[in-house]
């Protein structure tokens, strides 16, 4: 599908989807400023694995193709390197829009593959519990759930990280975790009211 193949006249298209995505994006998304130049996709190290380039995804959003956009793997493939954001001539906050689309897809249960949302939730759970990532637990849980047969092959790398003290087998909670929890609770409250 090319950006020119996107037609807003098809049934079930929500032409207010652009406004919804922009309003849900932290800060100012500038999504309406996209000029379809393709710089974002040309800058993206992960574009080859995306089913739609960011430019195509933004055209779908403009066309009101809510379900198709939320089912796209593009936001899940985005590695948040911000190459696209830095190079965008219109200053569109592309990575922030990708975060928004991930959240919307999770809430609507419109993702194709549960691996990425479950990985994200495991990461968020660790942040909420410990105030930081717990790599050993994150990787172990992810591989046990989705790739159990690959886990033995990961053992040498994991052992190397453990012996060089680059990773710990036990999680460590940050100082001031109660303050972090209060901030996160406040943010969740604000998200519910907006």
C-alpha positions as CSV (number, residue, x, y, z in Angstrom):
1,X,0.0,0.0,0.0
2,X,1.3,3.4,-0.8
3,X,0.3,6.7,0.8
4,X,-1.7,7.5,-2.4
5,X,-3.7,4.3,-2.0
6,X,-5.3,5.6,1.3
7,X,-8.9,6.6,0.7
8,X,-11.0,8.3,3.4
9,X,-14.2,7.4,1.6
10,X,-14.2,3.8,2.7
11,X,-16.6,2.7,5.4
12,X,-15.6,2.5,9.1
13,X,-13.0,5.3,8.7
14,X,-12.9,7.8,11.5
15,X,-11.8,11.1,10.0
16,X,-11.3,12.5,13.5
17,X,-8.6,9.9,14.2
18,X,-5.8,12.5,13.5
19,X,-7.3,14.7,16.2
20,X,-7.6,11.8,18.6
21,X,-3.9,10.7,18.1
22,X,-2.7,14.3,18.4
23,X,-4.6,14.9,21.6
24,X,-3.4,11.7,23.1
25,X,0.2,12.4,22.4
26,X,2.3,14.0,25.1
27,X,3.2,17.6,24.4
28,X,2.6,18.8,20.8
29,X,2.7,16.0,18.2
30,X,2.8,18.3,15.2
31,X,1.3,15.3,13.3
32,X,-0.9,17.6,11.2
33,X,2.3,19.2,9.9
34,X,3.5,16.0,8.1
35,X,4.2,16.8,4.4
36,X,4.7,13.1,3.4
37,X,8.3,13.7,2.4
38,X,9.5,10.2,3.6
39,X,12.5,11.5,5.5
40,X,11.3,9.6,8.6
41,X,11.3,6.2,6.8
42,X,14.6,7.0,5.1
43,X,16.1,7.8,8.5
44,X,14.7,4.7,10.3
45,X,17.1,1.8,11.0
46,X,14.1,-0.4,11.5
47,X,12.0,0.6,8.5
48,X,12.7,-2.6,6.6
49,X,10.8,-4.6,9.3
50,X,7.8,-2.2,9.4
51,X,4.7,-3.1,7.5
52,X,4.1,0.6,6.9
53,X,6.7,3.4,6.9
54,X,5.9,6.2,9.4
55,X,4.9,8.3,6.4
56,X,2.4,5.7,5.3
57,X,1.1,5.3,8.8
58,X,0.5,9.0,9.1
59,X,-1.4,9.0,5.8
60,X,-3.6,6.2,7.2
61,X,-4.2,8.2,10.4
62,X,-5.2,11.3,8.3
63,X,-7.5,9.1,6.3
64,X,-9.2,7.9,9.4
65,X,-8.0,4.3,9.1
66,X,-8.1,3.7,12.8
67,X,-8.2,-0.1,12.9
68,X,-5.6,-0.5,10.2
69,X,-3.2,2.0,11.8
70,X,-3.6,0.4,15.2
71,X,-3.0,-3.1,13.8
72,X,0.3,-2.0,12.2
73,X,3.5,-3.3,13.5
74,X,5.3,0.0,12.8
75,X,4.9,1.5,16.4
76,X,6.1,-1.8,17.9
77,X,9.2,-1.9,15.6
78,X,10.1,1.7,16.4
79,X,13.2,1.6,18.6
80,X,12.8,5.3,19.7
81,X,16.3,6.3,18.4
82,X,14.8,9.7,17.4
83,X,16.7,9.8,14.0
84,X,13.4,10.5,12.3
85,X,12.5,13.3,14.8
86,X,15.8,15.0,14.4
87,X,15.6,14.9,10.6
88,X,11.9,15.7,10.1
89,X,11.7,19.1,8.3
90,X,8.4,19.8,9.9
91,X,9.4,18.9,13.5
92,X,6.8,16.1,13.9
93,X,7.3,14.3,17.1
94,X,7.3,10.9,15.4
95,X,8.6,8.7,18.3
96,X,6.0,10.2,20.7
97,X,3.2,9.5,18.2
98,X,4.5,5.9,18.0
99,X,4.2,5.6,21.8
100,X,0.6,7.0,21.6
101,X,-0.3,4.4,18.9
102,X,1.1,1.6,21.0
103,X,-1.0,2.6,24.0
104,X,-4.1,3.0,21.8
105,X,-3.6,-0.4,20.2
106,X,-3.2,-2.0,23.6
107,X,-6.4,-0.4,25.0
108,X,-8.3,-1.4,21.9
109,X,-6.7,-4.8,21.7
110,X,-5.8,-4.2,18.1
111,X,-2.3,-5.6,17.9
112,X,-1.5,-8.6,15.8
113,X,1.1,-10.2,18.0
114,X,1.1,-10.1,21.8
115,X,4.9,-10.4,22.2
116,X,5.6,-6.7,22.0
117,X,2.7,-5.5,24.3
118,X,3.5,-8.2,26.8
119,X,7.2,-7.3,26.8
120,X,6.3,-3.6,27.3
121,X,4.0,-4.5,30.2
122,X,6.7,-6.6,31.8
123,X,9.1,-3.7,31.5
124,X,6.5,-1.2,33.0
125,X,5.8,-3.7,35.9
126,X,9.5,-3.7,36.7
127,X,9.7,0.1,36.7
128,X,6.7,0.4,38.9
129,X,8.0,-2.3,41.3
130,X,11.7,-1.4,41.4
131,X,12.0,2.0,39.8
132,X,14.4,0.6,37.2
133,X,14.6,-2.2,34.7
134,X,15.3,-5.7,35.8
135,X,17.0,-7.1,32.7
136,X,17.4,-10.7,33.9
137,X,13.8,-11.0,34.9
138,X,12.6,-9.2,31.8
139,X,14.6,-11.4,29.4
140,X,13.8,-14.6,31.3
141,X,10.1,-14.0,31.4
142,X,9.9,-12.9,27.8
143,X,11.9,-15.9,26.5
144,X,10.0,-18.4,28.7
145,X,6.7,-17.1,27.5
146,X,7.4,-16.7,23.8
147,X,10.7,-18.5,22.9
148,X,11.3,-21.2,25.4
149,X,13.4,-23.3,23.0
150,X,15.8,-20.3,22.4
151,X,16.5,-19.8,26.1
152,X,19.3,-22.4,26.3
153,X,21.1,-20.6,23.4
154,X,20.9,-17.4,25.4
155,X,22.6,-18.9,28.5
156,X,26.2,-18.2,27.4
157,X,25.5,-14.5,26.9
158,X,23.5,-14.3,30.2
159,X,26.4,-16.1,32.0
160,X,28.9,-13.7,30.5
161,X,26.8,-10.7,31.6
162,X,26.4,-12.1,35.1
163,X,30.1,-12.9,35.6
164,X,31.2,-9.5,34.4
165,X,28.6,-7.9,36.7
166,X,26.8,-6.3,33.8
167,X,23.5,-7.8,35.0
168,X,22.2,-9.0,38.3
169,X,20.0,-12.1,39.1
170,X,18.1,-10.2,41.7
171,X,16.2,-6.9,41.3
172,X,17.3,-3.8,43.2
173,X,14.8,-1.2,44.2
174,X,15.8,2.5,43.9
175,X,15.9,4.8,46.8
176,X,12.7,6.9,47.0
177,X,10.5,4.3,45.3
178,X,7.5,5.8,47.2
179,X,8.1,9.1,45.5
180,X,8.3,7.4,42.1
181,X,5.1,5.6,42.8
182,X,3.4,8.8,43.8
183,X,4.5,10.4,40.5
184,X,3.3,7.4,38.4
185,X,-0.1,7.4,40.3
186,X,-0.5,11.1,39.6
187,X,0.4,10.6,35.9
188,X,-2.2,7.8,35.6
189,X,-4.8,10.0,37.3
190,X,-4.1,12.8,34.8
191,X,-4.3,10.3,31.9
192,X,-7.7,9.1,33.0
193,X,-9.1,12.7,33.2
194,X,-7.8,13.8,29.8
